[in-house]
């Protein structure tokens, strides 16, 4: 069921982005009386799942969910229709239109993606507001167990004061600013200390088996029992909080790990908090130093237990325009920083580039419209920015040649455009293979 929910969100988001992007090309093409021969969601290699011709355009759904396209008459695109290009230009063809009209048609897709993201951020701010966790409420610092971080000198219990030059006020500020940061300032037992990241920190993190960073320290809340657990018949209920073992009290889940490891294959007395009342029960620890059940819990629950404080902000519709715009600009800047890191080999960030599985993995396994729209807005920006890269076969490549034509007054020849399109196509195939190859490598070796 969890897989069905994730794949449903993934396909819905992807379909929405593709259709709207292609509409961004389709609408101005029609407005300038340019013939659009095909409008497809997904690629129809060899056959289509659905197609219907309305007017001059065949609308359809392909079987290969790697994108979508509109086939505009008289344009050298991924269809590589050289036969059509060998004929005399017709008034309804793309190549017969003024350069400024062709530029608008080519920029239509990314424009729609940017506008979509902005609209989502505005209305998400209005409907959902902003929720974060006050960093000052995490008085006992963070759980830091990734060997990559501990080898640099971080310890569980460290409080994060700043990431780079950015002063941390809320928990999610950390992850928003970690990309591109060269250092983190911590407070340990009242003393501030700055720890430098190695230049290839992002690359090391991408290839690490443990990709956790600075996690919120949480209580040990009873969740689902595994089938192989020695405690399958326990009287614990979901939501019970384990607060002690053999008379010793512990506040955080991370404090239990070394204790359990030292008590392998033993039966222990466990103190449990349920509905503000405490009772004691016995549990068995297996040879791995585990009880055999999962710890669970939500931030709302942790707030009720006094572990953290959630900050909630609501906005009027008028305020949401400003808030949404700022989120939109910040996300573009953040993604720009990510691309800059990826294209700088010394950072090793290219090792973290992912394909469709990486995108699939960011969707939650429970349905949340708030999460869905947030992810869709980010993907819309990502799609727009990537399409603007000056690579032939992408919108940015076409825009580059159109700007050259408008400035120089000379139009690149059809043969040149055909060769450029082929080069761009092979570059795109290489990038897709690299990104999805990274996914496969991580799935196997990490």
ZADOMI-653080 format. One record per residue (C-alpha): residue in three letters; x, z, y. Coordinates in pm, 1 decimal, m for minus. Layout:
BEGIN
+------+----------+----------+----------+
: rest :        X :        Z :        Y :
+------+----------+----------+----------+
:  ala :        X :        Z :        Y :
...
+------+----------+----------+----------+
! end
This chain:
BEGIN
+------+----------+----------+----------+
: rest :        X :        Z :        Y :
+------+----------+----------+----------+
:  unk :      0.0 :      0.0 :      0.0 :
:  unk :    286.2 :     83.2 :    238.9 :
:  unk :    438.6 :   m260.6 :    174.8 :
:  unk :    102.4 :   m427.9 :    245.8 :
:  unk :     76.1 :   m245.5 :    579.4 :
:  unk :    431.4 :   m339.0 :    680.2 :
:  unk :    399.3 :   m705.4 :    579.4 :
:  unk :     60.3 :   m730.9 :    753.4 :
:  unk :    204.3 :   m601.9 :   1081.4 :
:  unk :    510.1 :   m825.5 :   1042.9 :
:  unk :    309.7 :  m1143.8 :    982.4 :
:  unk :     51.3 :  m1064.4 :   1251.2 :
:  unk :    320.5 :  m1001.3 :   1512.5 :
:  unk :    522.5 :  m1306.1 :   1410.0 :
:  unk :    214.1 :  m1531.8 :   1410.6 :
:  unk :    102.0 :  m1407.2 :   1751.8 :
:  unk :    444.7 :  m1467.2 :   1904.3 :
:  unk :    484.9 :  m1813.0 :   1752.0 :
:  unk :    137.7 :  m1937.0 :   1849.9 :
:  unk :    168.2 :  m1812.0 :   2208.1 :
:  unk :    521.9 :  m1950.1 :   2243.4 :
:  unk :    412.2 :  m2292.9 :   2126.8 :
:  unk :    105.6 :  m2276.1 :   2352.2 :
:  unk :    351.6 :  m2230.6 :   2635.7 :
:  unk :    483.0 :  m2580.6 :   2558.2 :
:  unk :    145.8 :  m2727.8 :   2461.3 :
:  unk :    m52.7 :  m2638.0 :   2775.7 :
:  unk :    184.6 :  m2788.1 :   3037.6 :
:  unk :    240.4 :  m3092.1 :   2812.3 :
:  unk :   m134.2 :  m3154.7 :   2809.2 :
:  unk :   m157.2 :  m3080.4 :   3182.7 :
:  unk :     99.8 :  m3354.5 :   3249.3 :
:  unk :    m87.2 :  m3594.9 :   3017.1 :
:  unk :    185.1 :  m3588.6 :   2750.9 :
:  unk :     76.6 :  m3660.9 :   2394.5 :
:  unk :    120.2 :  m3369.0 :   2153.5 :
:  unk :    117.6 :  m3498.4 :   1796.1 :
:  unk :    142.5 :  m3165.9 :   1606.3 :
:  unk :     83.1 :  m2795.5 :   1670.2 :
:  unk :    198.9 :  m2583.4 :   1376.0 :
:  unk :    222.3 :  m2217.2 :   1287.2 :
:  unk :    509.6 :  m2196.2 :   1036.8 :
:  unk :    690.2 :  m2502.9 :    902.0 :
:  unk :    513.8 :  m2763.7 :    689.9 :
:  unk :    804.6 :  m2882.1 :    477.2 :
:  unk :    654.3 :  m3135.9 :    234.0 :
:  unk :    301.7 :  m2990.4 :    263.1 :
:  unk :     67.7 :  m2775.8 :    474.6 :
:  unk :   m154.5 :  m2484.4 :    382.1 :
:  unk :   m406.3 :  m2610.3 :    636.4 :
:  unk :   m430.7 :  m2898.7 :    882.2 :
:  unk :   m697.5 :  m3061.2 :   1094.1 :
:  unk :   m671.6 :  m3341.1 :   1349.5 :
:  unk :   m855.0 :  m3287.1 :   1677.5 :
:  unk :   m808.8 :  m3565.4 :   1927.3 :
:  unk :   m445.7 :  m3679.3 :   1924.6 :
:  unk :   m313.8 :  m3352.3 :   1780.5 :
:  unk :   m288.0 :  m3229.8 :   1422.5 :
:  unk :   m325.1 :  m2850.7 :   1412.2 :
:  unk :   m194.4 :  m2679.1 :   1101.7 :
:  unk :    m37.5 :  m2386.7 :    918.5 :
:  unk :    277.6 :  m2446.3 :    717.0 :
:  unk :    393.6 :  m2253.0 :    414.6 :
:  unk :    743.4 :  m2156.8 :    538.7 :
:  unk :    716.3 :  m1860.0 :    779.5 :
:  unk :   1040.0 :  m1921.5 :    968.5 :
:  unk :    880.9 :  m2018.0 :   1298.9 :
:  unk :    651.1 :  m2286.9 :   1432.6 :
:  unk :    659.9 :  m2595.7 :   1649.8 :
:  unk :    478.6 :  m2849.0 :   1864.2 :
:  unk :    577.9 :  m3213.8 :   1816.5 :
:  unk :    565.4 :  m3381.5 :   2156.4 :
:  unk :    567.8 :  m3761.5 :   2160.9 :
:  unk :    886.3 :  m3917.9 :   2296.1 :
:  unk :   1099.8 :  m3607.3 :   2262.1 :
:  unk :   1406.8 :  m3561.4 :   2046.1 :
:  unk :   1337.1 :  m3233.9 :   1867.7 :
:  unk :   1367.1 :  m3079.3 :   1521.5 :
:  unk :   1154.4 :  m3360.4 :   1374.6 :
:  unk :   1440.1 :  m3608.4 :   1454.3 :
:  unk :   1185.0 :  m3891.4 :   1486.5 :
:  unk :   1440.7 :  m4163.7 :   1566.0 :
:  unk :   1194.0 :  m4440.3 :   1476.3 :
:  unk :    965.2 :  m4344.9 :   1761.9 :
:  unk :   1259.9 :  m4313.4 :   2001.5 :
:  unk :   1373.2 :  m4670.9 :   1917.7 :
:  unk :   1050.7 :  m4811.3 :   2063.3 :
:  unk :    982.2 :  m4881.6 :   2429.1 :
:  unk :    887.9 :  m4563.3 :   2623.6 :
:  unk :    515.2 :  m4516.4 :   2671.4 :
:  unk :    349.3 :  m4349.1 :   2975.0 :
:  unk :    216.4 :  m4063.1 :   2758.4 :
:  unk :    558.3 :  m3974.8 :   2615.6 :
:  unk :    778.0 :  m3683.7 :   2715.2 :
:  unk :   1073.9 :  m3908.4 :   2800.4 :
:  unk :    861.6 :  m4101.8 :   3052.7 :
:  unk :    773.8 :  m3793.7 :   3257.3 :
:  unk :    966.8 :  m3682.5 :   3569.5 :
:  unk :   1248.1 :  m3435.1 :   3501.2 :
:  unk :   1068.3 :  m3150.1 :   3679.9 :
:  unk :    764.2 :  m3190.8 :   3452.5 :
:  unk :    982.7 :  m3197.1 :   3141.8 :
:  unk :   1158.9 :  m2882.6 :   3265.3 :
:  unk :    827.1 :  m2699.3 :   3305.2 :
:  unk :    719.9 :  m2807.7 :   2955.4 :
:  unk :   1045.9 :  m2679.9 :   2804.2 :
:  unk :   1037.4 :  m2349.1 :   2992.3 :
:  unk :    672.3 :  m2289.2 :   2903.8 :
:  unk :    742.3 :  m2114.5 :   2571.3 :
:  unk :    989.7 :  m1856.2 :   2698.6 :
:  unk :    777.2 :  m1800.2 :   3010.0 :
:  unk :    479.6 :  m1708.0 :   2792.4 :
:  unk :    698.9 :  m1474.0 :   2585.1 :
:  unk :    823.1 :  m1292.9 :   2894.2 :
:  unk :    472.3 :  m1269.4 :   3042.3 :
:  unk :    332.2 :  m1143.7 :   2709.7 :
:  unk :    592.2 :   m865.5 :   2691.9 :
:  unk :    521.3 :   m763.9 :   3052.2 :
:  unk :    144.3 :   m752.4 :   2990.1 :
:  unk :    192.7 :   m544.3 :   2673.5 :
:  unk :    414.5 :   m292.6 :   2854.4 :
:  unk :    165.9 :   m261.1 :   3139.8 :
:  unk :   m141.9 :   m204.5 :   2926.0 :
:  unk :     41.3 :      6.7 :   2666.1 :
:  unk :    148.4 :    234.6 :   2953.0 :
:  unk :   m215.0 :    259.2 :   3062.0 :
:  unk :   m370.7 :    316.9 :   2718.6 :
:  unk :    m97.5 :    525.4 :   2551.2 :
:  unk :    112.8 :    665.5 :   2834.4 :
:  unk :    461.2 :    786.9 :   2750.6 :
:  unk :    556.6 :   1042.7 :   2488.5 :
:  unk :    905.1 :   1185.9 :   2450.2 :
:  unk :   1078.7 :   1507.6 :   2349.9 :
:  unk :   1241.2 :   1724.7 :   2610.5 :
:  unk :   1612.9 :   1750.0 :   2535.5 :
:  unk :   1626.2 :   2099.3 :   2688.6 :
:  unk :   1372.6 :   2220.8 :   2429.6 :
:  unk :   1616.2 :   2142.8 :   2145.4 :
:  unk :   1806.9 :   2464.1 :   2205.2 :
:  unk :   2003.2 :   2455.3 :   1880.1 :
:  unk :   2128.5 :   2100.9 :   1927.0 :
:  unk :   2104.0 :   1810.4 :   1686.6 :
:  unk :   2155.5 :   1746.8 :   1317.1 :
:  unk :   2472.9 :   1537.2 :   1284.1 :
:  unk :   2563.3 :   1445.7 :    927.0 :
:  unk :   2688.1 :   1087.4 :    946.0 :
:  unk :   3057.7 :   1096.3 :    841.2 :
:  unk :   3127.8 :    834.8 :   1108.5 :
:  unk :   3023.7 :   1089.1 :   1372.5 :
:  unk :   3166.1 :   1399.9 :   1211.4 :
:  unk :   3505.9 :   1228.1 :   1176.5 :
:  unk :   3498.8 :   1170.8 :   1553.4 :
:  unk :   3448.5 :   1543.3 :   1609.2 :
:  unk :   3071.0 :   1584.0 :   1636.6 :
:  unk :   2907.5 :   1882.5 :   1463.4 :
:  unk :   2552.5 :   1984.1 :   1380.3 :
:  unk :   2434.9 :   2207.0 :   1664.0 :
:  unk :   2596.7 :   2000.9 :   1940.1 :
:  unk :   2374.0 :   1942.3 :   2241.3 :
:  unk :   2394.4 :   1594.5 :   2395.6 :
:  unk :   2455.9 :   1616.0 :   2770.5 :
:  unk :   2524.3 :   1249.7 :   2848.0 :
:  unk :   2567.8 :    913.9 :   2678.8 :
:  unk :   2828.1 :    731.6 :   2883.1 :
:  unk :   2729.4 :    797.9 :   3244.6 :
:  unk :   2361.8 :    848.5 :   3160.8 :
:  unk :   2243.5 :   1210.1 :   3179.4 :
:  unk :   2012.7 :   1290.2 :   2889.2 :
:  unk :   1676.3 :   1444.3 :   2977.8 :
:  unk :   1470.1 :   1330.2 :   2679.4 :
:  unk :   1555.5 :   1273.3 :   2314.1 :
:  unk :   1480.6 :    901.0 :   2302.3 :
:  unk :   1716.4 :    844.5 :   2597.3 :
:  unk :   2001.1 :    886.8 :   2348.6 :
:  unk :   1914.6 :    590.2 :   2128.0 :
:  unk :   1819.1 :    375.8 :   2428.7 :
:  unk :   2165.1 :    415.1 :   2579.8 :
:  unk :   2394.4 :    439.8 :   2277.7 :
:  unk :   2454.6 :     61.8 :   2256.6 :
:  unk :   2752.6 :    m22.2 :   2471.1 :
:  unk :   2834.4 :    342.4 :   2543.8 :
:  unk :   3202.6 :    432.1 :   2523.1 :
:  unk :   3160.3 :    807.8 :   2502.7 :
:  unk :   2919.1 :   1096.5 :   2453.5 :
:  unk :   2941.5 :   1430.0 :   2636.6 :
:  unk :   2831.9 :   1731.0 :   2433.4 :
:  unk :   2779.4 :   2100.2 :   2496.6 :
:  unk :   2910.7 :   2319.0 :   2215.2 :
:  unk :   2870.0 :   2694.1 :   2251.1 :
:  unk :   2859.7 :   2668.0 :   2629.7 :
:  unk :   3161.9 :   2438.5 :   2660.9 :
:  unk :   3129.5 :   2073.4 :   2755.4 :
:  unk :   3340.8 :   1814.2 :   2578.5 :
:  unk :   3354.2 :   1434.2 :   2592.2 :
:  unk :   3408.5 :   1243.9 :   2267.9 :
:  unk :   3520.9 :    880.6 :   2290.2 :
:  unk :   3382.0 :    610.9 :   2061.9 :
:  unk :   3622.5 :    360.4 :   1904.2 :
:  unk :   3581.8 :      5.1 :   2034.3 :
:  unk :   3430.6 :   m111.4 :   1705.2 :
:  unk :   3191.6 :    184.4 :   1671.6 :
:  unk :   2882.8 :    m39.7 :   1650.3 :
:  unk :   3048.0 :   m244.9 :   1377.0 :
:  unk :   3137.8 :     67.1 :   1179.0 :
:  unk :   2783.0 :    200.6 :   1221.2 :
:  unk :   2632.5 :   m130.7 :   1106.1 :
:  unk :   2828.0 :   m126.3 :    779.5 :
:  unk :   2793.2 :    246.5 :    717.4 :
:  unk :   2567.4 :    366.7 :    435.1 :
:  unk :   2445.8 :    642.5 :    666.0 :
:  unk :   2324.8 :    498.2 :    998.3 :
:  unk :   2176.4 :    819.0 :   1132.6 :
:  unk :   2299.1 :    931.9 :   1472.8 :
:  unk :   2181.4 :   1243.4 :   1653.2 :
:  unk :   1871.3 :   1358.2 :   1468.6 :
:  unk :   1627.2 :   1631.9 :   1564.6 :
:  unk :   1681.0 :   1950.7 :   1364.1 :
:  unk :   1358.1 :   2011.0 :   1176.2 :
:  unk :   1209.8 :   2283.0 :    956.0 :
:  unk :   1194.4 :   2249.1 :    577.4 :
:  unk :    832.7 :   2138.1 :    535.4 :
:  unk :    696.4 :   2083.1 :    186.0 :
:  unk :    586.6 :   1725.2 :    114.2 :
:  unk :    545.2 :   1508.3 :   m192.2 :
:  unk :    687.8 :   1626.9 :   m526.4 :
:  unk :    887.7 :   1371.6 :   m726.6 :
:  unk :    781.0 :   1301.3 :  m1084.7 :
:  unk :   1111.8 :   1432.2 :  m1221.0 :
:  unk :   1100.7 :   1757.3 :  m1023.9 :
:  unk :   1141.3 :   2090.7 :  m1201.7 :
:  unk :    875.2 :   2219.6 :   m960.7 :
:  unk :    593.2 :   1978.2 :  m1044.5 :
:  unk :    354.6 :   2268.4 :  m1101.1 :
:  unk :    443.6 :   2460.8 :   m786.0 :
:  unk :    168.8 :   2635.8 :   m589.3 :
:  unk :    303.9 :   2500.3 :   m259.1 :
:  unk :     81.5 :   2280.0 :    m42.8 :
:  unk :    168.5 :   1997.3 :    191.8 :
:  unk :    262.0 :   2146.5 :    526.4 :
:  unk :    400.5 :   2473.9 :    389.3 :
:  unk :    723.8 :   2569.6 :    566.5 :
:  unk :   1009.6 :   2713.6 :    362.6 :
:  unk :   1182.0 :   2975.5 :    577.6 :
:  unk :   1410.3 :   3159.3 :    338.0 :
:  unk :   1582.1 :   3181.8 :      0.1 :
:  unk :   1656.7 :   3505.2 :   m187.7 :
:  unk :   1574.1 :   3712.7 :    119.6 :
:  unk :   1798.7 :   3515.4 :    359.1 :
:  unk :   1616.5 :   3346.3 :    648.1 :
:  unk :   1694.6 :   2988.9 :    759.1 :
:  unk :   1536.8 :   2797.7 :   1045.2 :
:  unk :   1641.4 :   2436.8 :    987.6 :
:  unk :   1635.1 :   2196.5 :    695.4 :
:  unk :   2006.8 :   2120.2 :    738.3 :
:  unk :   2086.6 :   2491.0 :    681.8 :
:  unk :   1925.3 :   2482.6 :    337.8 :
:  unk :   2145.1 :   2204.6 :    196.6 :
:  unk :   2467.5 :   2403.6 :    142.6 :
:  unk :   2266.6 :   2702.2 :     15.6 :
:  unk :   2084.9 :   2492.9 :   m245.5 :
:  unk :   2410.5 :   2326.6 :   m346.7 :
:  unk :   2559.2 :   2669.5 :   m420.9 :
:  unk :   2260.6 :   2769.0 :   m637.9 :
:  unk :   2239.9 :   2473.9 :   m878.4 :
:  unk :   2039.8 :   2527.8 :  m1200.3 :
:  unk :   1902.1 :   2860.6 :  m1078.1 :
:  unk :   1554.3 :   2996.8 :  m1013.6 :
:  unk :   1528.1 :   3145.5 :   m666.2 :
:  unk :   1283.0 :   3347.7 :   m460.0 :
:  unk :   1151.0 :   3142.4 :   m169.3 :
:  unk :    982.7 :   3268.6 :    148.5 :
:  unk :    703.7 :   3035.0 :    266.5 :
:  unk :    505.1 :   3015.0 :    591.7 :
:  unk :    145.0 :   2896.1 :    558.1 :
:  unk :   m118.6 :   2925.2 :    832.1 :
:  unk :     88.5 :   3186.0 :   1019.1 :
:  unk :    116.5 :   3403.4 :    709.9 :
:  unk :    422.1 :   3451.4 :    487.8 :
:  unk :    432.4 :   3476.7 :    109.1 :
:  unk :    697.3 :   3455.5 :   m162.1 :
:  unk :    712.2 :   3227.3 :   m464.0 :
:  unk :    970.7 :   3113.2 :   m716.8 :
:  unk :   1122.4 :   2764.2 :   m733.7 :
:  unk :   1380.7 :   2601.0 :   m957.5 :
:  unk :   1691.7 :   2424.7 :   m827.2 :
:  unk :   1813.9 :   2129.0 :  m1035.0 :
:  unk :   2170.8 :   2025.6 :  m1116.5 :
:  unk :   2183.8 :   1818.3 :   m795.7 :
:  unk :   2116.8 :   2121.3 :   m579.5 :
:  unk :   1762.8 :   2010.5 :   m493.5 :
:  unk :   1407.1 :   2136.9 :   m533.9 :
:  unk :   1286.8 :   1787.9 :   m619.6 :
:  unk :   1040.4 :   1737.8 :   m337.1 :
:  unk :   1046.8 :   1562.1 :     m0.6 :
:  unk :   1051.1 :   1732.3 :    336.2 :
:  unk :    789.1 :   1599.8 :    577.7 :
:  unk :    626.7 :   1684.5 :    910.5 :
:  unk :    543.4 :   1531.6 :   1247.6 :
:  unk :    672.3 :   1601.2 :   1596.5 :
:  unk :    331.8 :   1751.7 :   1682.3 :
:  unk :    370.2 :   1994.2 :   1392.3 :
:  unk :    726.2 :   2081.5 :   1496.2 :
:  unk :    598.7 :   2151.9 :   1848.0 :
:  unk :    331.3 :   2387.6 :   1711.7 :
:  unk :    602.9 :   2572.3 :   1518.9 :
:  unk :    810.9 :   2606.7 :   1836.9 :
:  unk :   1096.4 :   2375.3 :   1739.7 :
:  unk :   1060.0 :   2136.5 :   2033.0 :
:  unk :    850.4 :   2048.3 :   2335.6 :
:  unk :    680.4 :   1710.3 :   2369.2 :
:  unk :    645.8 :   1557.3 :   2715.6 :
:  unk :    333.9 :   1349.0 :   2768.1 :
:  unk :    264.3 :   1129.6 :   3070.5 :
:  unk :    m57.3 :    945.3 :   3149.9 :
:  unk :    m82.8 :    667.9 :   3408.0 :
:  unk :   m362.3 :    515.6 :   3611.2 :
:  unk :   m408.7 :    140.4 :   3581.2 :
:  unk :   m236.5 :     95.4 :   3916.6 :
:  unk :     60.0 :    312.4 :   3815.0 :
:  unk :     87.1 :    125.6 :   3484.3 :
:  unk :    186.7 :   m196.0 :   3660.2 :
:  unk :    498.8 :    m33.9 :   3805.1 :
:  unk :    579.9 :    163.2 :   3488.6 :
:  unk :    526.3 :   m139.5 :   3264.1 :
:  unk :    738.6 :   m360.6 :   3488.8 :
:  unk :   1026.3 :   m110.2 :   3477.4 :
:  unk :   1004.7 :    m92.7 :   3096.9 :
:  unk :   1006.6 :   m473.5 :   3083.8 :
:  unk :   1318.8 :   m500.6 :   3300.0 :
:  unk :   1494.4 :   m216.6 :   3114.3 :
:  unk :   1425.4 :   m382.0 :   2777.7 :
:  unk :   1563.8 :   m716.1 :   2896.9 :
:  unk :   1877.9 :   m540.9 :   3023.6 :
:  unk :   1910.5 :   m347.3 :   2698.0 :
:  unk :   1877.9 :   m660.9 :   2486.6 :
:  unk :   2128.9 :   m833.6 :   2712.5 :
:  unk :   2374.0 :   m550.1 :   2640.2 :
:  unk :   2312.1 :   m596.1 :   2267.6 :
:  unk :   2385.2 :   m969.1 :   2287.6 :
:  unk :   2698.6 :   m905.5 :   2492.8 :
:  unk :   2818.9 :   m663.9 :   2224.3 :
:  unk :   2734.7 :   m910.0 :   1944.6 :
:  unk :   2929.9 :  m1191.1 :   2111.9 :
:  unk :   3231.8 :   m963.4 :   2164.2 :
:  unk :   3412.3 :   m970.1 :   1825.2 :
:  unk :   3615.9 :   m658.7 :   1904.5 :
:  unk :   3300.0 :   m441.4 :   1901.7 :
:  unk :   3212.3 :   m546.7 :   1546.4 :
:  unk :   2845.0 :   m546.7 :   1655.1 :
:  unk :   2796.3 :   m886.2 :   1491.4 :
:  unk :   2803.7 :   m702.5 :   1158.1 :
:  unk :   2470.0 :   m548.2 :   1250.4 :
:  unk :   2293.2 :   m878.5 :   1314.2 :
:  unk :   1989.0 :   m898.7 :   1090.8 :
:  unk :   1736.2 :  m1157.6 :    984.2 :
:  unk :   1376.3 :  m1140.1 :    876.2 :
:  unk :   1424.5 :   m831.7 :    659.7 :
:  unk :   1574.1 :   m644.0 :    955.3 :
:  unk :   1268.8 :   m735.3 :   1164.9 :
:  unk :   1035.6 :   m642.3 :    878.2 :
:  unk :   1204.4 :   m301.9 :    843.9 :
:  unk :   1136.0 :   m195.2 :   1204.0 :
:  unk :    759.5 :   m193.9 :   1144.6 :
:  unk :    620.7 :    143.7 :   1029.7 :
:  unk :    461.9 :    184.6 :    686.4 :
:  unk :    149.0 :    336.0 :    842.0 :
:  unk :    m69.2 :    132.7 :   1076.1 :
:  unk :    m13.5 :    220.7 :   1440.6 :
:  unk :   m135.2 :     m7.3 :   1717.5 :
:  unk :     91.5 :    170.7 :   1964.5 :
:  unk :    397.8 :    100.2 :   1748.6 :
:  unk :    277.0 :   m254.3 :   1672.6 :
:  unk :    244.8 :   m350.1 :   2038.5 :
:  unk :    574.8 :   m186.1 :   2130.2 :
:  unk :    759.8 :   m379.3 :   1858.9 :
:  unk :    577.6 :   m703.3 :   1944.9 :
:  unk :    676.4 :   m669.8 :   2312.2 :
:  unk :   1041.3 :   m620.8 :   2213.8 :
:  unk :   1031.6 :   m917.4 :   1971.9 :
:  unk :    871.2 :  m1131.2 :   2242.2 :
:  unk :   1163.3 :  m1057.0 :   2476.6 :
:  unk :   1408.9 :  m1120.2 :   2194.8 :
:  unk :   1246.1 :  m1455.0 :   2115.6 :
:  unk :   1250.5 :  m1556.6 :   2481.9 :
:  unk :   1613.1 :  m1460.6 :   2541.1 :
:  unk :   1737.0 :  m1625.1 :   2220.1 :
:  unk :   1545.0 :  m1944.0 :   2301.8 :
:  unk :   1718.6 :  m1958.3 :   2640.1 :
:  unk :   2064.2 :  m1972.7 :   2481.0 :
:  unk :   2224.1 :  m2308.6 :   2573.4 :
:  unk :   2224.6 :  m2435.6 :   2216.3 :
:  unk :   2089.1 :  m2787.3 :   2148.1 :
:  unk :   1769.6 :  m2761.5 :   1939.6 :
:  unk :   1668.3 :  m2448.5 :   2131.4 :
:  unk :   1464.8 :  m2457.5 :   2452.4 :
:  unk :   1776.6 :  m2348.0 :   2639.7 :
:  unk :   1965.7 :  m2653.1 :   2515.8 :
:  unk :   1694.1 :  m2889.2 :   2642.8 :
:  unk :   1685.5 :  m2701.9 :   2974.6 :
:  unk :   2063.5 :  m2734.9 :   3005.8 :
:  unk :   2047.9 :  m3114.3 :   2967.6 :
:  unk :   1748.2 :  m3138.5 :   3202.8 :
:  unk :   1930.4 :  m2941.2 :   3473.0 :
:  unk :   2229.6 :  m3172.1 :   3429.2 :
:  unk :   1999.4 :  m3471.1 :   3476.9 :
:  unk :   1833.9 :  m3323.8 :   3786.3 :
:  unk :   2168.8 :  m3236.2 :   3947.4 :
:  unk :   2365.5 :  m3547.8 :   3854.5 :
:  unk :   2081.5 :  m3798.2 :   3862.7 :
:  unk :   2194.4 :  m3931.3 :   3523.0 :
:  unk :   1987.8 :  m3887.8 :   3208.0 :
:  unk :   2177.8 :  m3824.6 :   2882.0 :
:  unk :   2135.8 :  m4114.8 :   2638.9 :
:  unk :   1903.2 :  m4094.2 :   2340.9 :
:  unk :   2194.7 :  m4127.4 :   2096.7 :
:  unk :   2378.1 :  m3841.7 :   2265.2 :
:  unk :   2063.2 :  m3628.5 :   2246.6 :
:  unk :   2021.3 :  m3711.8 :   1878.2 :
:  unk :   2377.1 :  m3602.0 :   1798.9 :
:  unk :   2342.0 :  m3291.2 :   2016.8 :
:  unk :   2018.2 :  m3203.3 :   1836.3 :
:  unk :   2191.5 :  m3237.3 :   1500.0 :
:  unk :   2479.9 :  m3013.1 :   1611.4 :
:  unk :   2234.6 :  m2757.0 :   1747.2 :
:  unk :   2034.5 :  m2768.0 :   1425.1 :
:  unk :   2344.7 :  m2694.6 :   1215.9 :
:  unk :   2439.9 :  m2409.4 :   1452.8 :
:  unk :   2092.7 :  m2260.4 :   1410.4 :
:  unk :   2107.9 :  m2293.9 :   1031.7 :
:  unk :   2447.3 :  m2118.9 :   1034.7 :
:  unk :   2308.9 :  m1835.9 :   1250.4 :
:  unk :   2001.5 :  m1794.9 :   1027.4 :
:  unk :   2218.1 :  m1789.8 :    714.1 :
:  unk :   2455.7 :  m1538.9 :    873.3 :
:  unk :   2177.4 :  m1305.8 :    990.7 :
:  unk :   1986.9 :  m1311.5 :    662.4 :
:  unk :   2312.9 :  m1298.4 :    467.4 :
:  unk :   2387.1 :   m974.0 :    650.3 :
:  unk :   2048.5 :   m840.8 :    532.3 :
:  unk :   2130.4 :   m930.2 :    171.8 :
:  unk :   2478.9 :   m780.1 :    193.0 :
:  unk :   2345.4 :   m451.1 :    333.0 :
:  unk :   2071.1 :   m438.1 :     68.1 :
:  unk :   2327.8 :   m476.3 :   m210.0 :
:  unk :   2623.3 :   m274.1 :    m83.3 :
:  unk :   2465.9 :    m17.5 :    148.1 :
+------+----------+----------+----------+
! end
